[in-house]
Amino acid sequence: MIQQAERMKGLTSAIFSQLEELQKKAAASGVDIIQLSIGNPDMAPAPHIVEAMKQAVECGDNYGYTLSKGKPELLQAIAGWYDKKFDVQLDPDTEVHSLIGSQEGLAHIGLCLVNPGDVVLIPDPGYPIFSAGPYIAGAQLHKMCLTPENNYLPDLDGIDEEILKRTKLMILNYPNNPLAATATREFYEKVVALAHRYQFVVCSDFAYSELVFDDYRPESFLSIPGAKEIGIEFNSLSKSYNMCGCRIAYVVGNSQVISLLGRLKSNFDYGIFAPVQLAAIAALTGPQDCVRETAAAYQRRRDIIVDGFNSIGWHVERPKASMYIWAKVPTKQSSFDFTVDLLNHTGVAVVPGKAFGDCGEGFVRIALVQPEERLTEAVARIKKWLR
């Protein structure tokens, strides 16, 4: 009989698996599912990005191994993009590394920095890889509960000093998934000071940096003085350029940490398909109208859901960024029970907040990944059900 390794016992996809089965059952019975649960963009990359990949695919020289660091032209493009966007200067040779999706980097970073029993500070609610990666590395996870009362920022002053003394890594994510929350420069300055004092590394997940609304501009964690000495930042072309299936992202920042992750990756993979890298270069160095158009599309979708829900008495906040709505459950149910009832009565699929951690209970996450007419239909169905 095959037995799983002990480390596997702490990994579960129970809620997500249950939701998938419920959605399959509903669809099989003829229900028209409006899929707002998976954060899977429904828009395509801009034509100039597709054309760059098409030309690269047709070149027979682009089918070999590329090695994990990434093409020099890609690393330079990333450094140039960061300089232009956030006034953050990076050495493409030592402070930039490509990733097969930012999730891959987040999964592996704990293996580079954490010994069994070391503490990793993770957000709760949080994207599942924030806990799964460090857990596999043997870390003790210390959850930082993110609450609306504290604007969904960790209470840094509330972390016990004994925990901080054992901390090797802190993971942050703004603009946030699933909360759609944002962070202030003042908060980041406090994080940098704390990391310097207790000598731990900060990992900033910045994947939603370009999905911003109402003229809001987020701060790169690395733009804070002293941040690069203790921090790295993950970013991706998945959401900004609608390239999620291409699996291309990158990590930037502290050269020592980048080197460690690079060494680990050199033992694990042989890099990203060259045509995908060339398409990424076209994305980062080419016209940026497509990014603004994507953000504008998500803003319109946000307004349909926020205005629609508020009009029927389901109060939700209007986020400044990301592709999600974090909504308080409008009934006296658990987040899971409400999600199931919502699916069964309306065909609208969302994710219960509990799936992202205990502190997510009482909320649901709504992904803005359907055209405007489908979101309008979702509001109409929910209005009919709740009333």
N, C-alpha and C positions, 0 to 999 in steps of 0.2 A: 504493500500500500504506500502511495506517495504521501509524504508528510511535508507540509510547508515549513519554511524557516520561521524561527521565532519572530524575526523582524516583520514578517508579513501580517502578523496578528493585529498589529496596530494600524494597518491600512484597510480602509473600508470605503466602498462606494454605495453603501446600503441605500441611502435616501435617493441618490441619483438613479440607481438601478430600479428602485421601486417606481419612481416617476416615469422612467422610460417604459416600464411594463404597463403602467396605467394608461400612458399615452397611446401605446400600441393597441391596447384593448379598446380604447375609445375610438380610435381611428378605424379599427376592424369592424366596429358596430355601425360605422357610417357617420360618425361625428366629424365635422369639419374643424380640424385643429388649427388654431392660430398660435403658432409656435413663438412664444416670448420667453422661453426658459434658457435656451442655449445662446451664449454670446457669440454667435457665428454670423459675421457680417454678410448681408445679402447683396452688397454692391460689388462691382468688378473694379479691377485696377484701371487707371487711366490708359488711353490708347498708346501713349508714348512708352509706358512701362511694358505693356503687352508686346509692342513692336520690338522693343529691345530684347525681350526674352525670345520672341519668335526668331529673330535674326541669329541669336546665339545658339538656339536649338538646331538651327540648320547648318551650323558650322561643326564639322566633324572633329575639330581639335578640342571641343569643349566637353568631352565625355570622360576625361580622366579624373583621378583623385585630385582634390584641390588643397588638401591639408586643412586642419581645423581652424587655424588663425584667421584665414580669409585672404582674398586677393589684396595686394597692396593698394590697388585703386579703390577698393571698397573701404578699407580702413581710412584712407585719406578722405573719401567722401563723407564718412561718418564724422570724422574730426571737423571737417569744414562745415557740416550741417550744424553741429553743436556750437561751434564758434559763432555762426551766423544767427542761430535761434536763441541761444542762451548766454552768449558771451563767455563761454567756457572753453578754454584752450586745452587741447589734448595732443599728446604725442602719439601719432598713429602707430608707431613702432612698438610702444610699450604700454600705452594706456587705452588701447582699443582692441577688442577681440570679437570675432563673429560668433554667433550662436545659432543652433538649429531650433530657433524659437526661443523666446525668453524663458519659457517654462523649463527648457532643458538646462539653462544656466542656473535657474533658481533651484532645480532639483539637485544639482551637483555642488553648489557652493558650500553647503554644509560639510561635504566630504573633504573639502580643502582646508577648512578652518576649525572644525569642531572635533574634539575627542569625546568618547563616551562619558556622559555625566556633565559635560559643559552645558551652560544655559544658553538658550536662544530665545530672544524676545520676539513674539509673533503677535500680529493683530488678530483680534476676535471681535466681530466676524472677519474672516479673511479668505482669500483665494486658497483652495486646498493645498496647492504645492508649497505654500509658505510653511505649513506644518509637516507635510509628508517628507520633503527633502531633508530637513534637519533631523526628523525622527529616524529616518534610515541611517543617518550618520551617528546615531546613538545619543543625540542631544536630549537634555531635559528641557521641555517646552514650557516657557512661562508666558501665559496668555495676557495680553494687554487689552482689556475690555474697552471697546469703542462705543461710546454712548452719545445720543443726541445732546445730552446736557453739557458735554464737553466738545461739541461740534465734531464728534467722531475722530478726535485726536487722542492718542494715548495720554494718560495722566502720568507724566514722567516723574512728578514729585511723589506719586503714590507707590513707586516701585521700591521694594525693600532694598536697603543698601547691601545686605548679604547676597541678595540675588544679583545685584549689579556687579559685585566683586567677582562673581563666577560667570558673568556673561561674556560670551565670545562674539555674539552676532545679534544684531537687531534688524528686523525686516519691516520696512515701511512701504506704503503703496498709496500714492496720491498723484493725480486723481484716482479715486479708489474704486476697486471692484470687490465687493458688490455695492458699496454704500453710496457711490457717486459723490463722495465728500472730497474736499480740497484742503490743502495745508497752507499755512502762512509762512512767510519768511522768518518771522519771530519764532515760530515753533521749530523750524529747521535749525536756527541758530542755537536754540536750547539743546537740541539733539546733538549737534556738533560738540558743544561744550561738555555734555554728559559723556559722549563717546571718548573724547580726549581724556577726561578725568579717570574713567574706568578702563580705558584701553580696549574697547571692543570695536568691531567693524560694523558699519551700517550699510545695509543693502537697500537701495531705493528702487522700487519697481515703478517705472515712469512710462508704462506702455500706452497710457491714454493722454499723453502730453499734448496731442494735437486735436483731440475731440473736446473742444472748449467752446463756450457759448457766451453771448452777450458781452463781447470784447474782453472777457476774462483771459489773462495770461498766467499760466502756472510757473512757479519757480522750479528750476532744476536744483536738486539737492546739492549738486556739485558747484553751483554758483555761490554757495555760502563759503566765506573765508574759512580755511582749515578743513573743509569737507573732504577734499581729495586725499588728505593725509590719513583719513580713517574710513573712507567710504568708496563705494562703487555704485553705479546706476545701470539698471537694465532698461533697454528700450527696444522697440520692435517695429517692423513695417506691417505687421498684421492688421492693425486697426486703422492706423493713419493712412495707409496706402491700399487698404483692402487686399492684402497679400497673405492672409492667415494660412491658407493651404500651402503656400510656398515654404513655410517654416524658415524664416530668416529674421534674425534679430541680432542684438549685440550687447556687450557690456563695456562700460567705460569707467575710468577713474583710477584708483590707486594701482600703481604699476606692480607692486608686490602681490597684491591679491589677483590681479589680472594674470600675472605669470603663473601663480599656483593653479588657477582655473585652466589656463592654457596647457599646463603640464598634464593635468588630469585628463583633459579632453584629447590630448595627443595620444593617450592610451585607449581612449574609448571610441573615437570616430575619425573619419578622414575628410571632414569638411562638408560644405554645402555645394550642391550641383552648380557648376560654373554659370550656366544660363540664368539661374536664380540670382546669383551674385551680380551679374551684369544688369539684370532688371532692377535690382536694388540700387545700383549706382545711378541708373537712369532716373529712378524715383527720387533719390536724395539730391541729385544735381540738376534735375530738369525742372520744368514749370511746376509751381506749387499751387496752382489754381485748383487742382483736383483735391488737395487736402482741405482747402477752405470750403469747397463744394460739399465734401463729405461731412465736415463739421456742421455746415448749414442744414444739410439733410437731417442729421441727428437732432439738431435744435428744433426743426419743425416737428419731428416726431415726438420729441420731449413735450412740446407745447400741446400736441393733440392729447397725449395721455394726462398730463398735469391739469390742463384746463377741463378736459372731459371728466376726470375723476372728481376734481373739486366741485364741478357743477352738479354732481349727484351725491355730494356729501361725503365722499371718500377723500379726506384731506391728505395731500402729498406735497412735499417740498419741490421746488423748482431747482434742480441741480445746475451748477455752472459748468459741469464737465462730465465726461465719460459717455457710455452708451447704455446706461442703466437708470432705472428709477428704483429707489428703495422706499417701499411703501408700508406703513403700519397696517396690520391686519384690521379690517373694518368691522369684524364680527368678534364674538366672544369665543374664539376657537384658537387652537394652536396653529402655528404657521403651516404645519404639514396638513392638518385636517382642512384648513381653509383652502390650501392649494388643490387638494383632491376634490373638494366640493366645487371650486371654481371650474376645474376641468370638466367635471361631470355635468354641471349645469349650463356652462357657457362654451366649452371647447377651448377656452383660453388657458394656455400652459405657461406657468411661471415657476419659480423655484422658492421653496420655503426658506426663510432666513436661517433656520436651524441647520440647514445643510452647510452653512459657512462657519458654524461655531455656536456655542451655547448663548453667546451674547447677541446672536442674530434672531433668537426666538421672539415672536410677536411681529415679525416683518416678512415681506416677500420681496424678491428681486425680479424686476421686469426688464427684459432686454429689448431694446428698441431696434429690432432686427427684421421688421416687416415694413412693406410700403405703407404710405400714409393711409390709403383706403382700408387696409387691413386693420390698422390701429384704430381707425374710426369705427370700424365694425366691432372690434373688441370692446371699445367703450360702450357702444350701443347694447351689446349682449350683456355686459356686466350691469349696466343701468337697469335693464329689464329684470335681471335676476335679483339684485340687491333691493329693488323697490317692491 
